Amino acid sequence: MGNVVISGTGVFTPDEVITNAELVQAFNAFAELQNAANDAIDAGECEPVPQSSEEFIIKASGIEQRYVLNKSGVLDPERMYPVLRERSEDEISVMAEIAVKAATLAMAAAGKSAGEIDAVICAASNHERAYPAIAIEVQKELGIGGFAFDMNVACSSATFGIQAAADMIRAGSARAILIVNPEICSGHLEWRDRDCHFIFGDVCTAVVLERTETASSDTRYEIISTRCLTEFSNNIRNNAGFLRRTRDGHMEDRRDMLFHQEGRKVFKQVVPLVAEMIVTHLADEGIAPDEISRMWLHQANKAMNDFIGQKVLGRAPNPGQQPNILQDYANTSSAGSIIAFSKFSDDLPAGALGVICSFGAGYSVGSVIVRRVE
Ligand SMILES: CC(C)(COP(=O)(O)OP(=O)(O)OC[C@H]1O[C@@H](n2cnc3c(N)ncnc32)[C@H](O)[C@@H]1OP(=O)(O)O)[C@@H](O)C(=O)NCCC(=O)NCCS
């Protein structure tokens, strides 16, 4: 183990931002429209759609804003989901387009040309079509040889992708591998549900992995060890799928065909699972929690990350030891821990140890222990 490095990362951030204030204003306008049109409320037969609040969002999640590919559709109270132009089959797809943007940054950071990379993995929570794989489209756009495939482990797609890529490089299947994580979460979020309308944002991250001997970039992190864990749970679920039209009534605008969760249960069950996983992973590698300079955690909820940091370290993390980006990006599914890693990894000294950790639907947890290379 230990002969593979992360040699470059890249983050594509969409231009458009939605602040909590804008989000809540649009949601409350939608709620008023719904209530005004619903006579059953006056008749006492059903409850009005309740208002959302900025205070709740910041207190419950720590999220202040989110980036999206399209803002106008999401904030239109008569629509409440993004408008993304339909593209012809001859045009690049939107997921591939943002993946290429992030990949170009990651390849430049790694100092790697397309000819030096042998595989592309598109690891994301959703893929915009069944086939051909988005990864193969990205491979073609960048002029990369070898092979490419899509994989989905929800919020843990990126770390599971890192484990798959590191194992393949060690086994000799590829010299270097590009992993892209295009997460268009605005497409699977129900913006009309106040329990979750503030949770997600859009982004794309990319990482380049290669053998230690070939890596020469300024910021390199050796992969000491990876660990992946899954445990089935229905508490985060989306029932949209290719059998939809075979089931009567499933083509309707049904709530369960978008992201839905039992947020409180997720919080309570996932925090101990993740803390235990990181602690055990470190112990098995003979690393004491005190030796960890930084933890780049999945970015879903600030309080969740505070709890995990406390449980792993046995004390509150030092300032900067556990950087959050969720206040700016919200939850970007599998990309969250990679955004944190990309933005907060340049400053650590050679030899510093860190953990990239994701967690989410499945449940799934991925832990990657890394060491800064000189
Ligand atoms: C989703 C989450 C932020 C919600 O926070 P929470 O403290 O659990 O809040 P709850 O859902 O229990 O709601 C508390 C109250 O606020 C209300 N509320 C929910 N959304 C609201 C909003 N936008 N504005 C105002 N009030 C709101 C609820 O209706 C509830 O009211 P009640 O007490 O009268 O029933 C939190 O549970 C979480 O982050 N969980 C982890 C989720 C996760 O990581 N998922 C992975 C996703 S990939």
Ligand as a Chemical Component Dictionary entry (heavy atoms), coordinates in Angstrom:
data_LIG
# 
_chem_comp.id                   LIG 
_chem_comp.type                 NON-POLYMER 
_chem_comp.pdbx_formal_charge   0 
_chem_comp.three_letter_code    LIG 
# 
loop_
_chem_comp_atom.comp_id 
_chem_comp_atom.atom_id 
_chem_comp_atom.alt_atom_id 
_chem_comp_atom.type_symbol 
_chem_comp_atom.charge 
_chem_comp_atom.model_Cartn_x 
_chem_comp_atom.model_Cartn_y 
_chem_comp_atom.model_Cartn_z 
_chem_comp_atom.pdbx_ordinal 
LIG C1  C1  C 0 -32.329 17.975 7.673  1  
LIG C2  C2  C 0 -31.932 18.631 8.979  2  
LIG C3  C3  C 0 -31.125 19.895 8.705  3  
LIG C4  C4  C 0 -33.208 19.046 9.717  4  
LIG O1  O1  O 0 -32.886 19.540 11.000 5  
LIG P1  P1  P 0 -33.667 19.040 12.306 6  
LIG O2  O2  O 0 -33.158 19.800 13.448 7  
LIG O3  O3  O 0 -33.565 17.559 12.346 8  
LIG O4  O4  O 0 -35.125 19.538 12.026 9  
LIG P2  P2  P 0 -36.489 18.683 11.945 10 
LIG O5  O5  O 0 -36.635 18.114 10.567 11 
LIG O6  O6  O 0 -36.607 17.775 13.116 12 
LIG O7  O7  O 0 -37.532 19.860 12.096 13 
LIG C5  C5  C 0 -37.707 20.615 13.306 14 
LIG C6  C6  C 0 -38.917 21.520 13.175 15 
LIG O8  O8  O 0 -38.636 22.564 12.229 16 
LIG C7  C7  C 0 -39.609 22.560 11.186 17 
LIG N1  N1  N 0 -38.975 22.922 9.910  18 
LIG C8  C8  C 0 -38.455 22.089 8.975  19 
LIG N2  N2  N 0 -38.002 22.804 7.950  20 
LIG C9  C9  C 0 -38.202 24.099 8.228  21 
LIG C10 C10 C 0 -37.935 25.304 7.547  22 
LIG N3  N3  N 0 -37.344 25.294 6.341  23 
LIG N4  N4  N 0 -38.258 26.465 8.128  24 
LIG C11 C11 C 0 -38.848 26.485 9.336  25 
LIG N5  N5  N 0 -39.137 25.374 10.041 26 
LIG C12 C12 C 0 -38.816 24.199 9.489  27 
LIG C13 C13 C 0 -40.121 21.121 11.163 28 
LIG O9  O9  O 0 -41.423 21.070 10.572 29 
LIG C14 C14 C 0 -40.138 20.786 12.630 30 
LIG O10 O10 O 0 -41.273 21.364 13.218 31 
LIG P3  P3  P 0 -42.058 20.602 14.423 32 
LIG O11 O11 O 0 -41.031 20.513 15.537 33 
LIG O12 O12 O 0 -43.188 21.504 14.696 34 
LIG O13 O13 O 0 -42.430 19.279 13.860 35 
LIG C15 C15 C 0 -31.078 17.673 9.846  36 
LIG O14 O14 O 0 -31.903 16.663 10.353 37 
LIG C16 C16 C 0 -29.941 17.038 9.088  38 
LIG O15 O15 O 0 -29.094 17.704 8.512  39 
LIG N6  N6  N 0 -29.851 15.709 9.147  40 
LIG C17 C17 C 0 -28.795 14.964 8.467  41 
LIG C18 C18 C 0 -29.218 14.810 7.063  42 
LIG C19 C19 C 0 -28.146 14.284 6.171  43 
LIG O16 O16 O 0 -26.978 14.358 6.410  44 
LIG N7  N7  N 0 -28.584 13.775 5.073  45 
LIG C20 C20 C 0 -27.731 13.330 4.062  46 
LIG C21 C21 C 0 -28.222 13.947 2.840  47 
LIG S1  S1  S 0 -27.358 13.315 1.485  48 
# 
loop_
_chem_comp_bond.comp_id 
_chem_comp_bond.atom_id_1 
_chem_comp_bond.atom_id_2 
_chem_comp_bond.value_order 
_chem_comp_bond.pdbx_ordinal 
LIG C1  C2  SING 1  
LIG C2  C3  SING 2  
LIG C2  C4  SING 3  
LIG C2  C15 SING 4  
LIG C4  O1  SING 5  
LIG O1  P1  SING 6  
LIG P1  O2  DOUB 7  
LIG P1  O3  SING 8  
LIG P1  O4  SING 9  
LIG O4  P2  SING 10 
LIG P2  O5  DOUB 11 
LIG P2  O6  SING 12 
LIG P2  O7  SING 13 
LIG O7  C5  SING 14 
LIG C5  C6  SING 15 
LIG C6  O8  SING 16 
LIG C6  C14 SING 17 
LIG O8  C7  SING 18 
LIG C7  N1  SING 19 
LIG C7  C13 SING 20 
LIG N1  C8  SING 21 
LIG N1  C12 SING 22 
LIG C8  N2  DOUB 23 
LIG N2  C9  SING 24 
LIG C9  C10 SING 25 
LIG C9  C12 DOUB 26 
LIG C10 N3  SING 27 
LIG C10 N4  DOUB 28 
LIG N4  C11 SING 29 
LIG C11 N5  DOUB 30 
LIG N5  C12 SING 31 
LIG C13 O9  SING 32 
LIG C13 C14 SING 33 
LIG C14 O10 SING 34 
LIG O10 P3  SING 35 
LIG P3  O11 DOUB 36 
LIG P3  O12 SING 37 
LIG P3  O13 SING 38 
LIG C15 O14 SING 39 
LIG C15 C16 SING 40 
LIG C16 O15 DOUB 41 
LIG C16 N6  SING 42 
LIG N6  C17 SING 43 
LIG C17 C18 SING 44 
LIG C18 C19 SING 45 
LIG C19 O16 DOUB 46 
LIG C19 N7  SING 47 
LIG N7  C20 SING 48 
LIG C20 C21 SING 49 
LIG C21 S1  SING 50 
# 
